[in-house]
């Protein structure tokens, strides 16, 4: 049973539309991440958050924006979708290492976005 | 910052044959190490992790990995693969000095198992 949920799983949308990709986790993790991944390719970190009202840009520049108003929710928004935004978007969350160990990241199932 | 090198972008292997996926990281500082698997159109799933202790780590689905500090490597192995092991495999590293536990991922290795 997934503890981190992404919706929608698949989205086909026209150029110029505004879209929001949803990501929610039920584990109470402070840290959340968005990755962009083309099929069969490496992961590129585009946004991350270390807690409520904290958001940072990742290693890969992206025209998307994120918000973190609640701990469990980390949506990603594209104001005007373009074909170059076609990709898979993966959300992840984690807790920091502590005396009990470190579990690494938990990933959602991803949203495959196609902009036509 | 750490960098992670997965030496093979694609590994073809026959069913029931062994497979080894190689992973090297850049720094000899103390690290946490992970292997993730990604099936088509899915997110990443944790296969195994090394935090401390025994250098041979066993994971799910019959996979194991060996941590070698002197060679800064964390190679993944399976003695006999199944068709269902066809997937993308990612190695990831986190510095113990990073209190946030940020992971650095390798570029991935595509494993293709054929009958």
HADDOCK unambig.tbl for C-alpha pairs under 7 A between the chains (distance, minus, plus):
assign (segid A and resid 41 and name CA) (segid B and resid 107 and name CA) 6.93 0.50 0.50
assign (segid A and resid 42 and name CA) (segid B and resid 107 and name CA) 4.48 0.50 0.50
assign (segid A and resid 42 and name CA) (segid B and resid 108 and name CA) 5.98 0.50 0.50
assign (segid A and resid 90 and name CA) (segid B and resid 43 and name CA) 6.62 0.50 0.50
assign (segid A and resid 96 and name CA) (segid B and resid 99 and name CA) 6.51 0.50 0.50
assign (segid A and resid 96 and name CA) (segid B and resid 100 and name CA) 5.04 0.50 0.50
assign (segid A and resid 96 and name CA) (segid B and resid 101 and name CA) 5.26 0.50 0.50
assign (segid A and resid 97 and name CA) (segid B and resid 99 and name CA) 6.65 0.50 0.50
assign (segid A and resid 97 and name CA) (segid B and resid 101 and name CA) 5.93 0.50 0.50
assign (segid A and resid 107 and name CA) (segid B and resid 43 and name CA) 5.73 0.50 0.50
assign (segid A and resid 107 and name CA) (segid B and resid 44 and name CA) 5.69 0.50 0.50
assign (segid A and resid 107 and name CA) (segid B and resid 45 and name CA) 6.98 0.50 0.50
assign (segid A and resid 108 and name CA) (segid B and resid 43 and name CA) 5.51 0.50 0.50
assign (segid A and resid 109 and name CA) (segid B and resid 42 and name CA) 4.90 0.50 0.50
assign (segid A and resid 109 and name CA) (segid B and resid 43 and name CA) 4.14 0.50 0.50
assign (segid A and resid 110 and name CA) (segid B and resid 42 and name CA) 6.29 0.50 0.50
assign (segid A and resid 110 and name CA) (segid B and resid 43 and name CA) 5.54 0.50 0.50
